Amino acid sequence: MGEEELHQLIAGCIKQDRKCQKMLYKAFYGFSMGICLRYAGNRDEAAEVMNQGFFKVFTHIQSFDTSRPFKAWLGKIMMNVSIDYYRANLKMAYTEDLEKAEHVSDGDIADKNLNYNDLLAMVQKLPQAYRTVFNLFAIEGYSHEEIATMLNINAGTSKSNLHKARQKLKNMILKADSSAGGANYNNGMDCTPIVAIKAINMNGVFLNKGIRE
C-alpha cells in the first residue's frame, strides 16, 4: 500500500468511515495478527486481542502523527493490548506452571532451520508469564527494568521468567530435533527460517539473544 493511499484511509478512519476502517483492518490484518500470535496462547486468543487492538486504533487514530511510520504506531498498540491482556490474567499467569520449567544444558545449541510456524507453536506452549517476558526481551528489545515497569513485576522476576522460558524452548528444540533425527526442518521448503520468531529479517535474534544466555 502506498503512502498516499494509506493517508487517505487514515483520514477516512478519523471520520469514522466504515469502509476505510474495513480496508485498513484488511491491509494490516496479517501484520497485527503476527504480533498478537507471539503473545497469545492460541489463534483464537490472538484474534480476540487483535480485535481489541484495532478498536483502540480506530478510537485513537486521530492522535496518530502522520510524519511517523504507521506500522510502528500500530505495532506498539498491538503489543500494549497484548500486555493489557496479560495483566488481566496476571494471577493465573504466575500460578500456572511457574515451577515446572524443564532444565537442559546451557551449552550452545546448533542453529535449527525450523520453519516459522514450528517455533511460534513452541513459544505459544510457554506459560503466559514466560511467553510475555520472552517476547518483550528477545523480540522487542526491552530491558528487564523496562519489562518490570510494564508488567508491574520486579526485574528479578523478569530475569527468572526469561531464564525459564529459554530452558523450556531449548528443551523443545532439542526434542523436536531428536524426533526428526536431526533433519533440516525446512530443507527444500520455501519458508522463513525461525532464527527470529518474526517472519521478517531478524537473523540471529532468536538463538543468539532469545535462547542463549
Disulfide bonds with the S-S distance in Angstrom:
none
